[in-house]
Amino acid sequence: MFFRCSRFAFLMGLFLSRDAFAQDALAGESSGAIQMVIDLLNAGLGAITNFLSSIIFFDFGLGLPLVIIVLVGGGIYYSFYCRWISLRGMKHSIDVIRGGYDNPDHPGEISHFKALTSALSATVGQGNIAGVAIAVSSGGPGAVFWMIVTAFLGMASKFVSCTLSVMYRRIYPDGRVSGGPMYYLEQGLKEKGLGILGRVMAVIFAVLTVGGSLGIGNMFQVNQTVEMLGTVSEGFKTYNWVVGLLMAGVVGVVISGGIKRIGTVTAGIVPFMCGLYVLTSFLIILARITELPNLIVNIISQAFIPEAMYGGFMGALVQGVRRAAFSNEAGLGSAAFAHAAAKTDEPVRQGIVAMIGPFIDTVIICLMTALVCMITGAYLLPEFQGQSGYLVGIQMTSVAFDSFAPGSRYVIAIVAMFFAYTTVIAWAYYGERAWEYLFGLRSTLTYRIVFVCFVFIGSVTALKSVVDFSDAMIFAMAFPNIVGCIIMCPQIKNRLNEYWGRYKAGEIKAYPRNTY
């Protein structure tokens, strides 16, 4: 399959890359026809995007979009309803992640740890580096406070959706797992006597996931990788088709192996890249440690001024989500795809594992970016004021790193590239599960081929409306997911109370640590 995907991507390269191949042949009627198709696609999708955005980002005149109210409101509801499991279950979550409760005989495909790294690979991305920098620049130090608050609320959202994903996943005779919000929306709401509503919401969610996976989870990541590498050397932009072919190849190799191979790859890349980024950030902060107490005072004192609240919510939750980084994707339901594949017979246990994701993504990684940009003063530089966009954010973070040690920007380039790559392979799995739900298991090869081709297209073509359209689709995923989860909260609470009671009584069995 990989060779077919790569060959298809290569042929697309021959067709689309005007700079690298026979420019005379492509500069004529063919190139004009291609541009016409692109223009029509941009125009058509642009109109649909404007319609979707008018609903999703309707702000009631408050400057706070509807989708943010839904996401934050859902997190608040889950947190209180589940009695703040995100706080009281933290220690148990770490114990499970370390392998203390892994049993290779349990149903599923990957360990608790690999399920977590697979989910993190989709959320830890360029927004942790670039989006946070812009958020701090627009909202000031107080924005950091609101990032942390929303992360803790998001932990409860992750717990709920990922617990449901294990409760209602499908396990086939060969041991393969297929799960995600589509299944718990359909089956869970059916148990509530809302079968038709559940089926409609499940189909809508699946369609939104497929669209989002091809755009924000694929084309945008690749396109921004090329742009980011171009800040290191213009050669990457000149030969963007080469970058596209290489990425198409390595993506094809990994996704052809399914969640097991994705889990293995992310289990190696994600912890290392996160560790490298956090360590470098920590060294920068340590070099200016005397300034940290005043910075913390500013973060707290400025958290409640209007500018900080706006910058924090809009920066961390709007700008972050809208550029493939949504700092933790809590409430969207996307992580449920990865956690459904975990080897476990305890849905609540996997939900407790999943809830640590927003903590790692936002409280640790995003906080490191924010502190570095503030402690070095990069967020106050005139050239970044009033600016937006991920390239500006990456430039701001690069300046902050370089102020500590010239050449540190290369760390940013490497980390951002690998973060983008792991985001692509994770979203490939999410989109494939949604595609399978809509069209059946036999159709998944078609999706993989299409996905790999979109990797290449993203490297050589700037289809802005496609990206904006899929961006809106990812935002829209929150609506059916949060509504469905709220309806099914009683089922989750019953499972949680039963599991937690056994855990506190010492009845939960631990196993020798495994590395499967």
N, C-alpha and C positions, 0 to 999 in steps of 0.2 A: 504493500500500500504506500509505503514511504516513497518508493521510487516513482510510483504513478503520480503522487502529490508533487514531488520535486520536479518531475518532467513537465507536469502541467504548469507549475509556477514558472519554470524556465521558459516555456512557450509564451506565457503571459509577458514575461520580461522582454522577449523578442518583439512582442506586439506593441508594448506600451513604452518602452524605453527609447525615446527619441535621441537622447544624447549619446547613448552607447552604441547604437546600431544604425546603420544605413540611414542617415538623417534625410537624405534626398528622397528616399522612398516613403518615409514616414511624414515628411513635411508637407506633402501634397494633400490629395483628397482623403487619404486614410486618416491623417492627423486631424483634418477638418471634421471628418465624420465622428471621430472619437471625441473631439472637443464639443461637438453638438450634443452628443449623448450625455456627456458630463454636465453641460449647461442645463439640459432638460431635467436630468436627475436632480441637480442642485435646486432647480426651480420648484419641481414637484414636491420633493421632500422638504424644501424650505417652507412651503405653504402648510404642509401637514405639521411640521415642527412648530410653527407659529401658533397653530390651533391647540396642539397639546400643551405648549408652554403657557398659553393664556389660562389654561385650567390648572396645571400643576404648580405654576409659580404665581397664581393669583394671591395678592398680598393684603387684600381688604383695606388698603391704604395705610397699613402699619409698617410696611417695609419688610415684613416677615412672610415669605411664601407659604402657601397652603401645605406643600409637601414637607416643609420643615416643621410646621405645627403638628402634622400627622406623625412624623418620625419621633420628635421629642415627646409629644403627648403619649405615643405608644410606649416609649421607654419609661416614662413616669408611671404609667398604669401598670406595666409589667413589674416594675421594681417594687411597688407597694403591694401588689396582688401576690407576688411570690415572696413577700417578706424579706426583701433585699438579699436574695440568694447570692447576688453578685459580690456581696461583702462576706457573708458568713460561710460561703462555700469556696473561698479563695484558696485556703490551705489544701483542701481536698482536691481541688482542680490541679494544683501543682503536683500532688502525689500521684494522681492518675497520669498526668503528662509524663512524669518520670518513669512510668512503666510499672508501677506497683500493682496495677489492677489489669494488666494485659493478659489475655488468655487466647492463644492462637487457635483454640478450638471453638471460640465464639463465632457466630455468624458475622460475615463482613469480609472486606478485602484488605484493609490496611489498619495499622495500629492507631491508637488514640493520638499519638504524637504526629504521625504522618498525616492524619486527617486534619490536625490543627495547622501544620505547616502548609498543606495544600490550600486550606482556606486563607491563611495569612498571605500566601503568594499572590492571591487575587487582590487583597486589600492593601498590602504594603507596596506602595508604588511611588510614582513621581510626585503625587500629592503630598506624601510625607516629607519630601525634600523641597518641592517648589510651591505647592498650594499653601503649606503652613507659613512659608516665608511671606507670601502675599497677604495672608490673613493677619499676621503680626504687623506688617507694614500698614495695613488699612485700619486695624483695630487697636494697635498699640499693645503694650504688655498685658493689659487686662484681658485681651482676647484669649490668652493662654488659660486663664481661669475657666472660661466657658468651654474651651476644648476639653479640659479634664472633666468638667461636669457632664458634658454630653457623652463622654466616653463611658463613665460609670452608668449612665442611663442606658447606653447602648449595650452594655454587658447583659442586662436583663433581656433585652430584645433578642440578642444572640442565643441566650439560654432557651428562650421559648421556642424559637423557630427550629433550632437544631435538635431539641428534645422531640418535637413533633416529627422531624424528618426521619428519626430512627424509629419512632412509633409506627409510622405508616409507610416505611420503605418496602420495596419489593425485592425479594431474594430468590433468584432463579436456581434451578437444580444444579447448575454448574458452579454455584457459589457467587456468581456475579450479582452485584447490587445495583439497583436503580432507585434513586430517591430524590427528594427535593420538594419544594412547596406545592408543586402540582398535585402530588400524591396525597399530602395531608389536607390540602384544600378540598380535593374531591372526596376522599374517604372520610375525613374527619367531619366535614359539614354534612355529609350523607348520614352519619350517625346522629346528627342533631336534627334530622328531618329536613335538611336544606340541600338535598342532592342536586337539584337543578342549578341552584346558585353556586354550589361548590364546583360543579363541572364547568360552568361558564367562567368562573374566576380562575380555575386551573388552566384553562385554555388561554385565557388572556395573559396570565402570568408566563406561560410557556412561550407565547409569541413575543412578548416583551423581552424575555431572556435571550432568545435566538437573535433578535435584532440588536440588542445591546452587546452580545458577545462578538458580533462581527464588526461593530463600530468601535465603541469605547474599549471593549476588551481585546481588540485586535488592531484595527487600522490606526486608531489614535496612538496606541502604545508604540507601534512600529514607526509611525510618522514622527512622533516626538523623540524617539530614540535617534533617528537620523538627524533631526534638528539639533539635539543635544550633542551628538558626536561632532556635528559641524562646528560647534563652538570650540572644539579642541583642534580640529583640522578641517579645512574646507574640502579636502579630498573626499570626505565621507558624503558630502552633499553632491559633489560632482559624480561620484560613482554610487549613488543611492540604490541603483538597481542591484549592485553587488551585495550591499547590505541586505536588501530585500530577499535575494536568492539564498543567502546564507541563513537568514532568520527563518525563511520558509522551510529550509532543509532541516534545521535543528528542531523546529517546532513539529514538523512532520514525524521525525524520529520518535519524539517523546509521546505525542498524543496517540500514535498508533499502538502504544502499549497500554492505553487506558489509565485508570486511576492508580493502578499499582506502580506503573512506571512514573507517572506524574508525582505520586507520593514519594518515591525514592529520590527523584531529582530535587524536589522542593525541600525534602528533609536534609539534603546536603547544602543547597544553595541558600535557602532562606535564613537559617541560623547563622551561617558564616557571614553573609552580607549584612544582616542586622547587627551582628556583633562587631564587624569592622566599622560600620557607620557609627554605632553607639560609642565604641572605644575612641574613635577619632574625635567625636564630638566631646566626649568626656575630657580628653586631654586639653582641648581648647578651653573648656570651662574651668578646668583645674588651673590653667595658666593665669586665669583672671579670677580666682576663687574669692579674693577679697571683695569683689564687686557683686558677688552672688547674693548676700543678704539684702542689700538695697534693691536688687532686681526683684527678689521675692516680695519685698514690701510693695514695690510698684505694681507687680502682677495683682496682688490682692486689693490694693487701694484703688487701682484704676479699673477694676473688674465691673464696677457698678455705674460708671459713667456711660451715657448713651453711646458714645463712639466705640467704647470697648465692647459693649454688649452686641452692637451691630457687627463690628469686625469679627468677634468671636463666633457668633452664630453663622453669619453670612460667609465668613471666611472658612471656618472649619467644616461647616456642614453644607454650604452651597458651592463655594468654589472647589472645595475638596471633592465633593461627590461629582460635580460636573466635569471634572477632568481626570476621570479614571482613578482617582485616588480616594474618593470618599473615604475619609480617614479610616473608617472601620466597616462601612457597608451595613452597619447594624440597622435592622428594620426592613432591609430590602429582601432578605431571605436568600441571598446568593450563597452564603456560607453553608446553608443547609445541604446543598448538593454534595459538598466534600465530606461533611460530617456524617451524612447518611451511609457512607461507605465504611465507617469504622467497625472494627471487630469488637462487638459488645452485645450483651444481652440486656443491658440496662440503658434505656433511652435517656433517663435523667442524668446518668453519669456522663454521657457524651455531651449533653447540654451544658453541664458544669465545665467540661473541657472547653467547649466552644466559647463560653463567656469570657475566657481569659484573652481572646483575640483582640477585642477593642482596647484592653489594658496594654498589651504589648504594642499594638499599632499606634495608639494615640498617646497614652500616658507616658510611654517610654520613648518611642521613636520620634513622634511628632514633637514631644516636649524637648528632646535633644536639639532638633532643628530650630525650634523657637528660641531656646536659650542661647544657642550659638549666634543666631542672627541679632539677638538683643545685646548680649554681653560684648560682642565685637562692634556694635553700633552700625552694622551694615543696613539694618532696617530703616535707619534715619538718613541714609545717603540721598541727596536730591534726585539723582537719576532714577531712583526707584519709587519716588513719591507719585501717587496717582496712577501708577502703572498696574497692569494686570496681565494674566497669561502665564503659562507654565515656564516658558523660556525666561521670562523676567524673573520668576521665582528661583529658577535654577541659577541664573546669573547672580542673584542676590546671595544665595547660599554659597556659591563658589567664591564670591568676594569675601564672605565671612570666613570661610576655611582658609583662603589664601592669606588673610591677614595674620593668621597664626603661623603658617609655614608655606612659603611660595611653592606652588606645585600641588598643594592639597586638593585643588580643584579636580585633579585626575581621580582622586578617590570618589568624588561626587559623580564623575562621568562613569566610572566602572560600576558603582553601586546602582546608579539610576538605570544603566543598561540592563543589569541583571534583574533589577526589580521589574522592569518593563517586560523582560522575557518570561519571568515566572508568572506575571499577571496574564500574559497571553495564553500560556499553557493551561492555567487554571480555568480561565474563561472558556477555553476550548472544551473542557470537560463539562462545564455548566451548560454551555450551549448545546452540546451533544445530548445530554440527558433531556433537555427540553425538546430537542428535535425528535428524539426517540419517543417521547410521550405523545407528540403530535402525529408522527408518521410511521412509527414502528421501528423495531430493532434492526431490521434489514436495511433501513435507509441511512444508518449512521455513517457508512462509508462515504456516501454522497456529501454529508455535512463536513466530514473531515477534509475532503478534497476542496470543497468550497472555502472552508476556513483557511487552509494553507494558501490558496490563491489570494485570498483577501490580505494575508500577511504581506505578500509581494506588492499588491496594489497599494497598500498603505504606505509603502516605502517610496513609491514613485509618483503618487497622485494625491493631491490635496482636495478630497471631496468634503468640503466643510459641512454641507447640508447633511451628508450621510452621518458624519460624526455627531452633529448637533441633534439629529433625529434619534440616533441610538442613545445619546445622552439623555434625552427626554424619556426614552423607553425605560432606561434603568431607573430613573427617578420614579416613573409610574409604577414600577414593581412594588413599591412600598404600599400602595393603596390596597390591592387585593390581599397582600401578605399580612398587613397589620390588622385589617378588618377580620380576616379569617382567624388569625391567632387570638384576637380578643374574644371571639365567639367560642373558641376551643380552650380558653384558659382554665375552665373548671377541670377538664381532663388532665391538663398538665399539673395543676395544683394537687390533685389526688395522687398522681404518680410521685410528685415531689415529696409530699408528706410521708408517703409510705417508704420511699427510698431513704429519706433523711432520718426517719425513725430507726430504720435498720442500721444505718451508718453510725448514728450516735450510740446505739446499743451494742456496737461492735460485731454486728452480724454480717457485715459486708466482707466477703472473702478477698484477701489480697493474694497475688500470685508472684512467683519469682519473675524478675524483670527479663523481658525478651527484647530482641532486636530485629524482629521480623518486619 
